[in-house]
Amino acid sequence: MGLALRGLVLLGLLAASYQRSRPTHYENSFATGDELELRVYLSSQLRFNDFNNSAALIWHATGLRYDMSSAGNIETTVQVKVTEHMLNNGSMYCHSFFTKAGKSPDPKALGSYDRWSSTHTVMSMIAHGERLKPIGLYNLLTGEPAPWEAALRRAADEAAAAGEPEGQFIPYWKPKMHLQLVVDTVPFPLNAMPNMIHNALHQSGLMHGHRYRPFVYVNELTVMRNHWVAVNASAASVPLEVSAKPLKAEHFQWMVNLKHSFAMQEEQLGISEKESEELRGVLVHTNPNPNPNPNPNPNPNPNQECSCTPTRCCSTPRCARAHARARGHHPCHAPASMHAHKPTHLSTCTRTRPRTSGCHATTPATPPPLPRPCLQVAVSALP
């Protein structure tokens, strides 16, 4: 009886100790502010282990940090030599490794390798498809065709001269790779991590038990098919633009949902891949900044002359007073209160030269039309 009682007490103590040591939250092996390094390797193998081959290393960046600071925004452009393997429809992969400073991604590097100090991703750089055709994109400012449009035109002319049939599948090189390291500093309780993040970590083999390594998201939404470069013997090398920046966990989920949304539209609504890419192009090629001037001056100069026309009137205080004096003679009969004291608005009037006298409002030769309000346009809505 005494031995049995002692055994029960011992089991109770062990159970209590286990409950105290049992983790209650998921743990990210990368802490906020950790200094990181980035290594990008190019290989024809899907599984990479040739870390000692210096020719395979195309970029090694240091000084990164695991946070949302600008220290994580880096980019470079390298020239990749076109090999016989690529000309013979061979595959090429980019293997990207984020490691803590001083650590190596090579498992054979004794003393400097740590499984929890490294995370990685892989991207296929060769895609096969029908020969792309130019669609007539031009730069609205210069009138010149887009750079990739010129390349597509040259390739189409060369294919026509060589007598190659239309619709032929050829290998293409993806000239851009955008790496985004997901910064996740929220200690999620067990079984409470968002499903999208949980599934991404498990599918990538980055989660073991309650510990996980951060996910590296490759953003291919901004890489359009028209940007692809045809792989042929006429080019000795192809460009590769590599960029890396941090990505919030919430933004990562939004990006994945957006990608799934485009795929769902293609499947359920019968939208072709070309049409879906055109929709993505609207997002990619649109400037998100509505005001390209970095230092806008919403307050007009009161000493500037405004050229007032029968259909246009200005909102400077000086001209507002002139309009008030000319009320009944000028087509713009809006009260002065509509023009004065509104520095945050700007009219469609064309300003000419500065002058010291007030803005004049000329009297038209014909009787004025019926009063109508003056159109005001907010500065924030201007392109």
C-alpha positions as semicolon CSV with decimal commas, in nm:
position;residue;x (nm);y (nm);z (nm)
1;M;0,000;0,000;0,000
2;G;0,280;0,241;0,088
3;L;0,460;0,180;-0,240
4;A;0,141;0,232;-0,437
5;L;0,074;0,559;-0,260
6;R;0,426;0,677;-0,326
7;G;0,386;0,587;-0,694
8;L;0,064;0,788;-0,722
9;V;0,227;1,090;-0,557
10;L;0,522;1,067;-0,795
11;L;0,294;1,045;-1,098
12;G;0,101;1,349;-0,976
13;L;0,419;1,551;-0,939
14;L;0,535;1,451;-1,285
15;A;0,198;1,544;-1,436
16;A;0,202;1,883;-1,265
17;S;0,555;1,948;-1,384
18;Y;0,454;1,858;-1,740
19;Q;0,156;2,092;-1,728
20;R;0,378;2,377;-1,612
21;S;0,636;2,318;-1,888
22;R;0,381;2,257;-2,164
23;P;0,381;2,548;-2,414
24;T;0,065;2,753;-2,446
25;H;0,161;2,970;-2,747
26;Y;0,334;2,930;-3,080
27;E;0,691;3,056;-3,083
28;N;0,864;3,230;-3,372
29;S;1,233;3,137;-3,382
30;F;1,313;3,483;-3,525
31;A;1,287;3,764;-3,270
32;T;1,208;4,125;-3,351
33;G;1,526;4,315;-3,440
34;D;1,738;4,010;-3,522
35;E;2,009;4,094;-3,774
36;L;1,972;3,884;-4,088
37;E;2,156;3,789;-4,404
38;L;2,015;3,692;-4,743
39;R;2,174;3,447;-4,985
40;V;2,028;3,375;-5,328
41;Y;2,152;3,071;-5,522
42;L;2,072;2,972;-5,881
43;S;2,060;2,604;-5,964
44;S;1,904;2,358;-6,204
45;Q;1,810;2,133;-5,910
46;L;1,486;2,168;-5,716
47;R;1,661;2,058;-5,395
48;F;1,972;2,265;-5,337
49;N;2,276;2,145;-5,142
50;D;2,568;2,290;-5,342
51;F;2,646;2,565;-5,092
52;N;3,022;2,550;-5,157
53;N;2,980;2,641;-5,524
54;S;3,060;3,012;-5,540
55;A;2,930;3,032;-5,898
56;A;2,581;2,938;-5,779
57;L;2,567;3,230;-5,532
58;I;2,432;3,530;-5,723
59;W;2,361;3,762;-5,428
60;H;2,466;3,787;-5,065
61;A;2,313;4,077;-4,869
62;T;2,388;4,164;-4,506
63;G;2,264;4,418;-4,256
64;L;1,897;4,321;-4,272
65;R;1,673;4,319;-3,965
66;Y;1,367;4,118;-3,878
67;D;1,122;4,406;-3,840
68;M;0,925;4,648;-4,056
69;S;1,205;4,905;-4,079
70;S;1,350;5,028;-4,406
71;A;1,665;4,824;-4,341
72;G;1,484;4,528;-4,494
73;N;1,411;4,699;-4,829
74;I;1,689;4,599;-5,066
75;E;1,716;4,519;-5,435
76;T;1,973;4,438;-5,698
77;T;1,995;4,340;-6,064
78;V;2,223;4,065;-6,189
79;Q;2,293;3,920;-6,533
80;V;2,243;3,545;-6,561
81;K;2,435;3,364;-6,832
82;V;2,223;3,163;-7,074
83;T;2,348;2,806;-7,060
84;E;2,299;2,507;-7,287
85;H;2,080;2,358;-7,018
86;M;1,841;2,655;-7,045
87;L;1,843;2,647;-7,427
88;N;1,747;2,278;-7,416
89;N;1,429;2,354;-7,215
90;G;1,597;2,280;-6,884
91;S;1,462;2,409;-6,552
92;M;1,625;2,671;-6,333
93;Y;1,543;2,756;-5,972
94;C;1,628;3,039;-5,737
95;H;1,687;2,926;-5,379
96;S;1,667;3,211;-5,127
97;F;1,784;3,171;-4,768
98;F;1,731;3,420;-4,486
99;T;1,963;3,340;-4,194
100;K;2,053;3,511;-3,872
101;A;2,379;3,704;-3,886
102;G;2,681;3,473;-3,865
103;K;2,478;3,159;-3,940
104;S;2,506;2,941;-4,246
105;P;2,221;2,775;-4,441
106;D;2,447;2,475;-4,513
107;P;2,360;2,181;-4,282
108;K;2,716;2,052;-4,327
109;A;2,867;2,371;-4,184
110;L;2,939;2,251;-3,831
111;G;2,935;2,524;-3,571
112;S;2,758;2,785;-3,786
113;Y;2,444;2,598;-3,890
114;D;2,130;2,619;-3,681
115;R;1,803;2,482;-3,804
116;W;1,599;2,749;-3,625
117;S;1,819;3,032;-3,754
118;S;1,742;2,982;-4,122
119;T;1,435;2,999;-4,344
120;H;1,413;2,960;-4,718
121;T;1,199;2,946;-5,030
122;V;1,241;2,832;-5,390
123;M;1,107;2,981;-5,714
124;S;1,104;2,833;-6,063
125;M;1,257;3,084;-6,306
126;I;1,174;2,911;-6,636
127;A;0,821;2,899;-6,774
128;H;0,697;2,762;-7,103
129;G;0,422;2,914;-7,311
130;E;0,314;3,032;-7,653
131;R;0,518;3,303;-7,814
132;L;0,400;3,633;-7,668
133;K;0,275;3,905;-7,898
134;P;0,303;4,282;-7,847
135;I;-0,024;4,449;-7,751
136;G;0,075;4,811;-7,818
137;L;0,160;4,957;-7,478
138;Y;0,318;5,303;-7,490
139;N;0,456;5,548;-7,239
140;L;0,202;5,829;-7,221
141;L;0,470;6,086;-7,138
142;T;0,730;6,004;-7,402
143;G;0,521;5,823;-7,662
144;E;0,778;5,543;-7,678
145;P;0,677;5,177;-7,654
146;A;0,725;4,995;-7,325
147;P;1,067;4,822;-7,297
148;W;0,915;4,474;-7,298
149;E;0,700;4,571;-7,598
150;A;1,012;4,648;-7,801
151;A;1,161;4,311;-7,706
152;L;0,839;4,131;-7,805
153;R;0,838;4,305;-8,142
154;R;1,198;4,205;-8,211
155;A;1,122;3,845;-8,112
156;A;0,813;3,837;-8,334
157;D;1,011;3,972;-8,631
158;E;1,289;3,716;-8,576
159;A;1,037;3,430;-8,551
160;A;0,864;3,543;-8,869
161;A;1,198;3,568;-9,052
162;A;1,293;3,218;-8,935
163;G;0,959;3,076;-9,048
164;E;0,861;2,951;-8,704
165;P;0,489;2,864;-8,671
166;E;0,254;3,071;-8,457
167;G;0,147;2,921;-8,125
168;Q;0,482;2,749;-8,074
169;F;0,574;2,691;-7,709
170;I;0,910;2,834;-7,611
171;P;1,096;2,876;-7,279
172;Y;1,073;3,210;-7,100
173;W;1,284;3,358;-6,825
174;K;1,113;3,540;-6,539
175;P;1,316;3,860;-6,499
176;K;1,188;3,959;-6,154
177;M;1,176;3,792;-5,815
178;H;1,018;3,980;-5,524
179;L;1,093;3,820;-5,185
180;Q;0,886;3,925;-4,886
181;L;0,979;3,795;-4,541
182;V;0,666;3,770;-4,327
183;V;0,721;3,957;-3,999
184;D;0,500;3,793;-3,738
185;T;0,552;3,909;-3,380
186;V;0,212;3,807;-3,238
187;P;0,237;3,512;-2,994
188;F;-0,064;3,315;-3,117
189;P;-0,215;3,075;-2,862
190;L;-0,205;2,709;-2,955
191;N;-0,480;2,618;-3,203
192;A;-0,554;2,990;-3,252
193;M;-0,313;3,075;-3,534
194;P;-0,488;3,193;-3,856
195;N;-0,544;2,898;-4,085
196;M;-0,377;3,063;-4,380
197;I;-0,051;3,120;-4,192
198;H;-0,069;2,778;-4,024
199;N;-0,117;2,598;-4,357
200;A;0,163;2,793;-4,527
201;L;0,409;2,708;-4,251
202;H;0,315;2,339;-4,250
203;Q;0,327;2,302;-4,629
204;S;0,671;2,464;-4,637
205;G;0,805;2,247;-4,355
206;L;0,876;2,551;-4,137
207;M;0,672;2,445;-3,833
208;H;0,764;2,171;-3,588
209;G;0,553;2,141;-3,275
210;H;0,491;2,487;-3,134
211;R;0,801;2,644;-3,292
212;Y;0,818;2,780;-3,644
213;R;1,041;2,978;-3,875
214;P;0,904;3,280;-4,064
215;F;0,752;3,226;-4,405
216;V;0,914;3,376;-4,718
217;Y;0,646;3,487;-4,965
218;V;0,737;3,522;-5,334
219;N;0,513;3,791;-5,480
220;E;0,443;3,694;-5,841
221;L;0,130;3,906;-5,876
222;T;0,338;4,195;-6,009
223;V;0,534;3,984;-6,260
224;M;0,338;4,004;-6,584
225;R;0,376;3,758;-6,869
226;N;0,460;4,043;-7,105
227;H;0,770;4,106;-6,894
228;W;0,906;3,755;-6,954
229;V;1,223;3,724;-7,162
230;A;1,246;3,459;-7,431
231;V;1,537;3,219;-7,384
232;N;1,724;3,178;-7,711
233;A;2,077;3,175;-7,848
234;S;2,059;3,540;-7,957
235;A;2,104;3,659;-7,598
236;A;2,416;3,569;-7,404
237;S;2,257;3,663;-7,072
238;V;1,919;3,752;-6,923
239;P;1,851;4,005;-6,645
240;L;1,723;3,916;-6,301
241;E;1,592;4,185;-6,067
242;V;1,583;4,060;-5,708
243;S;1,421;4,255;-5,427
244;A;1,354;4,176;-5,063
245;K;1,143;4,356;-4,807
246;P;0,942;4,274;-4,494
247;L;0,572;4,193;-4,508
248;K;0,320;4,213;-4,227
249;A;0,134;3,892;-4,147
250;E;-0,199;4,068;-4,213
251;H;-0,078;4,188;-4,555
252;F;0,046;3,838;-4,634
253;Q;-0,303;3,698;-4,580
254;W;-0,447;3,973;-4,800
255;M;-0,200;3,895;-5,080
256;V;-0,282;3,524;-5,068
257;N;-0,656;3,599;-5,071
258;L;-0,605;3,826;-5,371
259;K;-0,417;3,553;-5,556
260;H;-0,689;3,300;-5,476
261;S;-0,953;3,549;-5,586
262;F;-0,801;3,579;-5,933
263;A;-0,779;3,200;-5,959
264;M;-1,143;3,164;-5,850
265;Q;-1,258;3,419;-6,109
266;E;-1,078;3,225;-6,381
267;E;-1,238;2,897;-6,273
268;Q;-1,594;3,000;-6,190
269;L;-1,654;3,284;-6,435
270;G;-1,459;3,139;-6,725
271;I;-1,215;3,431;-6,739
272;S;-0,908;3,343;-6,939
273;E;-0,560;3,370;-6,795
274;K;-0,487;3,657;-7,034
275;E;-0,793;3,853;-6,916
276;S;-0,706;3,785;-6,554
277;E;-0,356;3,917;-6,613
278;E;-0,497;4,233;-6,771
279;L;-0,697;4,290;-6,452
280;R;-0,382;4,241;-6,247
281;G;-0,204;4,484;-6,477
282;V;-0,449;4,754;-6,371
283;L;-0,324;4,712;-6,014
284;V;0,042;4,679;-6,112
285;H;0,067;4,974;-6,351
286;T;-0,147;5,219;-6,154
287;N;0,035;5,481;-5,946
288;P;-0,110;5,457;-5,592
289;N;0,000;5,815;-5,515
290;P;-0,278;6,051;-5,628
291;N;-0,046;6,353;-5,594
292;P;0,290;6,303;-5,768
293;N;0,423;6,631;-5,628
294;P;0,608;6,545;-5,303
295;N;0,574;6,901;-5,172
296;P;0,233;7,024;-5,283
297;N;0,139;7,382;-5,208
298;P;-0,239;7,392;-5,169
299;N;-0,237;7,762;-5,079
300;P;-0,241;7,973;-5,396
301;N;-0,038;8,290;-5,408
302;P;-0,279;8,581;-5,352
303;N;-0,056;8,803;-5,567
304;Q;-0,091;8,579;-5,871
305;E;-0,311;8,686;-6,157
306;C;-0,581;8,444;-6,263
307;S;-0,706;8,434;-6,621
308;C;-1,081;8,423;-6,567
309;T;-1,293;8,301;-6,856
310;P;-1,670;8,282;-6,903
311;T;-1,661;7,916;-6,796
312;R;-1,375;7,921;-6,547
313;C;-1,318;8,117;-6,233
314;C;-1,049;8,096;-5,970
315;S;-1,051;8,069;-5,593
316;T;-0,768;8,295;-5,481
317;P;-0,879;8,551;-5,219
318;R;-0,778;8,843;-5,443
319;C;-0,979;8,714;-5,737
320;A;-1,271;8,631;-5,510
321;R;-1,284;8,995;-5,405
322;A;-1,262;9,101;-5,770
323;H;-1,546;8,870;-5,857
324;A;-1,751;9,010;-5,574
325;R;-1,696;9,364;-5,706
326;A;-1,779;9,257;-6,060
327;R;-2,087;9,068;-5,951
328;G;-2,357;9,106;-6,205
329;H;-2,111;9,168;-6,488
330;H;-1,903;8,851;-6,484
331;P;-2,039;8,508;-6,580
332;C;-1,928;8,359;-6,250
333;H;-2,187;8,496;-6,007
334;A;-2,106;8,271;-5,714
335;P;-2,089;8,458;-5,382
336;A;-1,745;8,561;-5,265
337;S;-1,777;8,323;-4,968
338;M;-1,758;8,035;-5,213
339;H;-1,416;8,150;-5,328
340;A;-1,248;8,319;-5,035
341;H;-1,102;8,143;-4,734
342;K;-1,078;7,804;-4,910
343;P;-0,706;7,734;-4,931
344;T;-0,763;7,360;-4,958
345;H;-0,940;7,390;-5,294
346;L;-0,813;7,476;-5,636
347;S;-1,011;7,579;-5,941
348;T;-0,949;7,491;-6,302
349;C;-0,829;7,846;-6,373
350;T;-0,491;7,892;-6,545
351;R;-0,256;8,118;-6,352
352;T;-0,022;8,332;-6,560
353;R;0,220;8,584;-6,411
354;P;0,246;8,741;-6,065
355;R;0,130;9,097;-6,029
356;T;0,073;9,341;-5,748
357;S;-0,269;9,468;-5,850
358;G;-0,591;9,279;-5,800
359;C;-0,725;9,019;-6,034
360;H;-0,939;9,188;-6,296
361;A;-1,272;9,056;-6,414
362;T;-1,356;9,180;-6,759
363;T;-1,710;9,273;-6,854
364;P;-1,836;9,074;-7,150
365;A;-1,984;9,254;-7,447
366;T;-2,303;9,051;-7,437
367;P;-2,544;9,033;-7,141
368;P;-2,432;8,778;-6,882
369;P;-2,604;8,439;-6,865
370;L;-2,803;8,321;-6,570
371;P;-2,607;8,283;-6,244
372;R;-2,440;7,949;-6,189
373;P;-2,208;7,821;-5,916
374;C;-1,838;7,790;-5,975
375;L;-1,697;7,438;-5,992
376;Q;-1,451;7,362;-5,713
377;V;-1,207;7,070;-5,738
378;A;-1,032;6,927;-5,433
379;V;-0,654;6,914;-5,452
380;S;-0,648;6,556;-5,326
381;A;-0,850;6,451;-5,630
382;L;-0,614;6,605;-5,880
383;P;-0,375;6,364;-6,059
